[in-house]
Each structure stands twice: as structure tokens, then as C-alpha cells.
Amino acid sequence: MRLKLGKPEKEHLKILIYLGFLLLLSIPIKDLLADAWTSSLKGVLYGLQAKTGIPIVERWKGMEVLTLGIFIGMLAATSWLDHKKRLQAVLLLSASSMVMLAYAPFILSKLALLFAGAAIGAGIIFVYSKESSERPTNTKKCELGIKVIYWIGSIAINVAIISVTVNNVLNRNFDFLIEMPYPMYIASSAAFVMVLQKFTDYEISSTKVMVVGPYRSGKTVFMAACYNYAAEGDTEITIELTKDSPTPDLRYVHDKHMVNTELTMETYCWPPPTDPNEVREYKFTYTCGTLFKKDVELIAYDYSGEHFGDILKYLQGKKEKLGEIPRKVGEKLLEADQLIFLLDMDDLNSGTLSDYIEIVQRTRKPYYLVATKCDLLWDDSEWEISDENYEKLKERVEEVLSNYLPGPLKKGCKGDVMCVMIFTEKSGEREGCPKVMEGRRLLSLGYDRVLEVLGGAH
């Protein structure tokens, strides 16, 4: 598995835009803080120091470095533990490093305080993350570090505004309310706090991808195999499952038919057909990438083949006299952000392809094409599992599909047709049955690539 940052998408660009505004607004904010220090706070601290004989100013500066260290430690720990806020934490760390460079001589003179603060900040986040009951199975949710940045930033700006205001009032300078730079301080402070809140609160939303296929197109096996790759992390990109994955139906199918320790060559059978009055929900959500995170919710509904036509009727608006199953699946299909259409390489003569075109026309959603049961075209005698032979398989699949796939369906597809397969026996009594390998697992190919493509890795 290779560690990949992931690709920045439109939602990631929103965070970058927020950061850009924060950097622009930080220019007048820096002047505000400097004005508050020189006009009010500095005089108060030196006055207290003169009266008490305690080096208050030096200790204040030490507290500034210690606070900066706490910020750095919190952000570093957050970027390590919380995938939802990792991008914000890394960006804020970069901005903090610029501040440290600007005041490098001063900070270097108090380096021990900086490290002590970083240790305290990181420790707070680690303790908080362990106590958080909301964290997913393979990730830890610890927004405290990001929230503290917002709280402290807002408080510091408000204190600075109050200090400048009080100083002018005490000096009986009431014209400051309409003279620059005070109006600019007020406007930039309000804008900075508002944008900082949006920046710290922002989370990338999940992309909902629904798998569509007719009766016996391989929806159940497709979802179980995809989940198996996500659960084992057997992909070229960093993948983490969220805490609500998978649904009970998918877990049952996966545990019974993909990794069952009782599987043998003689006893294995494909998942049974779905009862006409039953609908099974197969769903799991995974996160991919390390910095530019993307959440993908993959979902499929397993239903009896007779309902497929009624689902099309639902999309056509003919909802009268339709049963609960077509309505439920039709609603979920309209809620999805993207679709995956399964192409059954063992049955390309059905009317499924024209049905897919109508679904595209009715929903106007982007879609992928995935060819299932590609083991029918795999050359056992010559090929070993490798990236090179996967590409050869794709060429064969595309050659076959060229005689069946309608032009509009192929033209509107996102990327190339993807190929997936469970290796099967090609002869003998178990012809067509899956191969069961050591460890009682099925040998499969291509499902990891589907997860990677949906995650934006290709």
C-alpha cells in the first residue's frame, strides 16, 4: 500500500479559499494586535512591573511562546489523529511556521517553553481523542485542537479591539470611531472571525455512489469483494473504514461467502438468490487519501429481478401501484451522487444496457461502468495476476463490449470500463465455481481498482 495525499477536489478548494481570505485579513489583524500592545497592554504590564518589581513583561513574553507551543502541539496531534480536520490542521501549521520564522530570534531564546507547550498541546489532544465516544473504528475524531484555535483567535481579537477602544476613550479621543484605521479594524476583525469559524468547522461531505444492476449481475459479490479489500487495506492508496461500516446484510454476506474459515473447494456456493419480498442493503463508507481526504459511501440494494422494471417506472414518474421495494430503491437512486452500472459479461444480450441509458437520462448523474464475471475472458493457461495482465483483460473486455455497448452509454462514462472478477474453475465438476485459496479466501481481481478510482486515485 502506497501512502498518497489524494487529489484536491472542489470541496478541498473551499478550504484553500478560506485560508487565502484568512491570510489577507491577517494583515490588518496583525496591525490591530500591534496597536493594542503598544497603546494599552504594554503600558499596563510595564506599570504593574514597576509597582511590584516582578518581571511581568518577560513572563508575558514567555507565556506567548508557551501558548504558541500549545497551538503547535494541538495542531500536530490533530493532523495525525483526525482525518476530518487534517487538512485544516496542516494548513494552520504552515501558517504558524511562517509566524515562527518572522519571530525566530525571539522564539529561539525561549525554545524550551515552545517544546514544553507543544508537549502539553499534543497531550491534551491525545487524552481528548481517547475519551471521545464519536471516533470511528480506524480513526480518531479530536476537533478540540481546531476549536481552540477559533476560540483563542476570537478572544485575542476581541481583547485587542477593547484595548484600543478603551485607550482612545481614556485619552478623550472620540474621533477614532470614524478615523482610520479603527473602522478597518472592526470590519477586518468581524470578517476574520466569521471566515475562521467557517474554516475550522468545515468538513468534507461523503460522495454517495450507488451500484445498479439487474438480477444475477453480481451486485452481492461485487459489494462483498469491495468491502473485503477496504477492510484489509489491500489497495495502493490509504483507505480507512468508518465506524458504521458495513451494514449487517453486507457483513453477513462477506463473512459467510468471502472469508469464512469453513469454506472448501467442495462446499462453497455462490450467495443465494434474493426472495421476491426481500430487499437487502449492502453499504459501507471508506475514507481515502492522507491530506486531501475523500469519503466514499458505496451502496447497493439486492432485490429480486422482477423489481428492476418497476424501479424504472418509479424514475419515469409512474409511481402508482408500485410496491415498497421499487419505491425505496428508486428514492435511494435519486439521492446518490454517482452511479455504477454493472455489465454482466455472461449476459450482454439482455435489455439492461438500454435500461441504463434511460436511468442516465432520468437521473442526470455521473456514472461508471464495471464489467463483472470477467473470469470468462481470463486466460488461466498464460496469465498470472499482475497489472500488465489486468490491462490485457481490459482490452479483451472492451473488445467484447464494442459489439454490445451503446455509443451514448460508453461516451458518457467516467473513465474506462473497469473489470472485476472472482477466479473460477474452468473445467471438471466444479466448472464455474469459485476457487478457494489458502486461508479460506476467494481469489479476486480488480475490486481494489474500483475503490481507488472512486477515491480519486486514478
N, C-alpha and C positions, 0 to 999 in steps of 0.2 A: 504494500500500500504506500503510495507516494503522498506526501503532505502537500496540498495545494491550497493557495489562498482563495481560489474561486474567482469568478468573473464579476466585476461590478455591474449591476443592472440598474434600472431606472430608480428603484427604491433606494439603492445604495447612494445614488447621486443626490437624493434629497438630503441625506445626512451630510454629504460633502458640501452642498449648497448652504445648509445651516452653519456648518463650520466656517465657510467663507464669510458669511454675514457676521459671525462672532468675531472673526479676526479683524474685519473692517471696523466694527463697533468698539473693539478693544482699544483703538487709538484714542478716541475721546475719553473712554473709561480710564485709561492709564493717566491722562491729564487730570481727570477728576480726582483719582486717588492721590496723585502727587500734590494737587491743590489742597485737598483735605489734610494731608500730612503737614505741609509747610505752614498752612494758615491756622490750623487748630490743634491737631493731635500732637504735633511736635512740641508746641509751646506748653501744652498741658503736661506732657511727660517730663520735659526739662524742668518745669516748675515743681512737680512732685519730687523730682530727683534732688533739686536744690533744697527743698524743705526737709526731706527725710534722710538725705545722704546715701540713699540706696541707688546703685547704678541701674535705674529703671529703664533708661533708653537702651542700654546694652542688652538687658534681659528681654526687652520688647523685640529687638532685632533677632535675638536667639529664638524667641517664640515664633517669629515669622519663618525662620529656616525650619524649625521643628514642624510647623504646620504644613509647609511645602513638602517636607519629607513624608508626612502622613498622607497627603494627597497622592504623592508618587506611589507610595506603597499600596494604597487602596486601588488606584487605577491599574497598577501592575497585577495585583491579585485578581481584580475583576476581569482583566483581559485574559487571564489564564483560566478562570473558572466559569465565567458566564458567557456562553456563546451568543446570547441575545443582545448583550451590551458590549461585546468585544470590540466592534468597530469604533464605537464612541470612545471607549477607554483608550484604545491605541491612538486615536486622533488627539484626544486630550493629553495623552502622554507626550506626543510630539510637540504640542503647543507648550507644555510645561518645560520641555527640554530647551525650547527657544528662550523662555524666561530665565532658565538657569544659566544659559550661555551669556545672556545680557548682564547678569549679575554674578558672573563666575568668580571674580576675586573675593567678593563679599561672602559667597556661599562656601568657597574653599576654606575660608578662615573658620568656618563653623561646620566642617564636614561631618564631624561626629554626631552633631544634632540632626543633620539631614538623614544619616543612616539610621539613627535611633527612631526618627519619625517614620521612615519607610517601614521599619520592622513593626512598629505599632500599627500603622495603617494596614499592612498586609495581614497582621494577626487578627485585627478586627474583622476583616472580610472573611478569612478562613473560619473563624468561630461562627460568624453570622451564617455562612453558607451551610455549615453542618446543622445549624438549628432550623434552617428554612425547610418547611414541610412542602414547599411548592416545587422543589427542584426535580427535574426529570431524572430518569433512571441513569443515564450516562452523562448527564451534565449537571451543573450546579447553578442555581439561579441566585445571584447575590447582587442585587441592584443598589445596595447600600452605598457603595463607593461612588456611583454616578449621582445618586440622590444628594449625597453630602456635598458634592461639587456645586450642585444647584443651590442648596441651602446656604452654604458659606458664601458663594458668589453673590447671591441676592442680599444676604445680610451685610456683606462688606460694602456693596454699592449703596445700600440704604443708609448705612452709617456714614459713608463719605458725603452723601447728599445732605444729611442732617448736620454734619460738622461744618460744611461750607455755609449752609443756611444760617446756623446759629452764629458763626463767626461774623457774618455780614450784618446780622441783626444787632449783635452786641456792639459793633462798630457804627451803628446807625446808618448803614449804607443800604437804603431800601431800593435804590435804583438797580441793584444787582438782579432783581427779578426779571427785568426786561433787557438787561445788557448782556451781551455775550461775554463769557461762554456759558453762563448759567442755563439759559434755555436749551442750549445744545446738550448740556449735562443731563437735564431732565429727559429730553427726548431720547438720547442715546441710551440712558440707563433703562428706561422703560422698554425700549426695543431689545436691548441686550438681555434683560431678564426674560422677556417673552420668547425670544429665539433660543435662549439657553434651556428653557423648560421644554420646548419642542425637541431640541437636540437630545436632551437626556431622557425624555420619555419615549422617544421613537423606537419602534420595534418593527422588524421586517415581517410582513404578513406571509402566511403559507400560500403556496401555489397548489390548488386542488386539481389533481389530474384523475380523470375517471376512465376506466378501462371498459370498452364496449365491444361486445362480440355476441354472435348468435349461439344457439345450442351446440355444444360439443366443439367449440372453437378453442378451448384451452384456457378459459378465464381462471379456473380454480388453480390449476398447476402453475400458470403464469404468476399469480399473486403469491402463492406459497414459495415458489422459487425466488422471486424478487425479495420477499421478506427474509428468506434464508441468507441471501447474500448480504442484505443490510444488517441482519442480526450478527453475522460472523465478521463483518467488516472486510469481507473478501472482495474489495474493489480497489481501484487505483487512486481514489480520492478519499479524503477523510469523511466518514459517514457515522452519524450518531442517531440512534433511535430515540424518540421522545417517550415520555413516561406512559402515555396512553396507548402505546403500540404493542401488539396488534389487537384487533377486535377478537372476541372469543371464538367466532367462527373461523377466522384465519389461523389463530393459534392451534385450534383443534386439527385443521387440515394439515398444517405444517408439521406438527408433532407426530401425527399418525402416518403421513404419507411422504415426508421429506427426510426426517431424521430419526425415525422410530428404530430403536435398538433391536426390535424383533423382526425387522424386515429381512427377508431372504429372497434369493432368486426364485424360489418355488412358490412363496406365499404372497408376494407383492401383487397388488392390483391397483388400477387407477382409481381415483376418487369416484364414488357412485354418482349417478345422475340425480339432479335435484327434483324433489317432489313437486308436482304442479301447484300445490297450495303453499309452497315454502319459498322464501327468499333468504339467501344468506349474504351477510355483509362482510366483505373482506376489505380491511382497511388498516394501513399503518402510515405513520408520519416519520420522516427522517430529515436530518439536517446535514448538509454537505458544505465543504469548504472550511477554511480556518479563520480567515479575516472577513472576506465578503461572504457572509453566511447566506444560505438559502434553505428555507423549509419547504419540503415537498410532501403533500398528502396524497398518497396513491390509494385509490378506492375502486372496487368492482362489486357488482351485485350479481350473485349467481341465482339464476331463475330458470324455470323450465322453458324450453324453446318456444312453446306456444305463445309466450308473452311478448316475444320480440316484436311481432307485428302490432300488438296493442300499444307498445311503447312509442312506435312511430305515429300511431293515431293520436296519442297524447300530444306529441310535438306538433302535429298538424292542427291541434285545437279541437279534435273530436273526442272530448272527454266524457261524453255521455255513455253510460252503461259500461264504463271501464272498471276493472277490478282494482283492488288496493295495490297490488304489486306493480302493474304498469304505471299507476299514478306516482307511486313512491320512487320508482327508478327514473321516471321521466322528470320529476322535480329535481332529483339529485343531479341528473344530467345537465339540466339548465343552470344549476348552481355551480357547476365545475368551471374552472378557468381554462383548462385544456383537456383534450381527449386523446385516448389511444385506441385506435381501431385494430383489432386482431384479424390477421389474414390467415385463415386455416389452409395450409399448403396441401392438406388432404381433401379439401372440398372447395375449390375455387369456381365451380360451375353454378353455385347457388346464386340467389338474388341478393346476397349480402352486400356486394360491392355497390350496387345501385342504391341500396338502403343507406349505406354510409354517406353517399353523396347527398341524399335527402336530409340526413341528420346534420351535415355540414351547412347546408342551405338554410335549415330551420334554426340552428343554434348560432351560426356565425362565429364559431370558436376555433382557435388554432388546434391542430391535431398532428399526431404522429402515427405512422404505420409500422406495426410489428408483425412479422411473419412467424407463426407458431408451427410446431411439428416439422421443423426444418431437418430433423434427423432423416427424413425421407430422401433428402438430397446429399446427405453426408457420406463421404467415401471412406468407409472403415478400413479398406484394404490399403489405402495410400496415405491417409491424413492422420496426423497426430494433433492434439489440441494445441493450437498456437494462434497468435494474432494473424500470421500470414495465411493460415488455412481458414480462419474466420472470414478473411476478406475474399478468399476463393468461394466460400459458401455463399457470401453475399452476392457475388457475381452470378452464381448459379440460380439463386433465388430471384434476382432481378431479371434474369433471362426468362425464367418461367413466368414471372408476373407480367412481363411485357406483352404476353398474349392474352392476359385477362384483365389487367388493371386499367380502368377507365382513365383517360387523359386528365380530366378535371380533378380526379381524386389524387393522382400522382403529383400533379402540378402544385396543388395547394398544400401538400405535406411539408412539415417542418423537417428539413434534413433528409437523409437517405432512409430507405426502409431498413429497419433493424431486424435481426434474426435471432430467434431463441429456440432452444431445443433441449429435450431430455434424451440422452442416448438410449437407444432401444436395440433389442436383439433383431438381427436381420434374417434369421433362418431358424428352423427347428420348431419344436413345440411352443417355445416362448417367443415366437416371431411377433414383433410389435409391442412386447412387454419391456418395461424399462430395465436397464442394467443397474444392479445394486452393487456398489463398490464396498471396499473395506470401510469399516466404521458404520455400516448400515446406512449409507447415504446414497442418494441418486446422483449420477454424473450428469451435469448440465452445462450449458454454454450460452453466453450472450446476455443473460439477465443482469449481470453486473454493468454491462454497457448501457442498458436501458436506464438504470439508476444514475449513471454518470451523465448521460445525455439530459435527463430531466433536471439534474442538478446543475447543468450549465458547464460541465467539464469539457465537452466537445463542441 
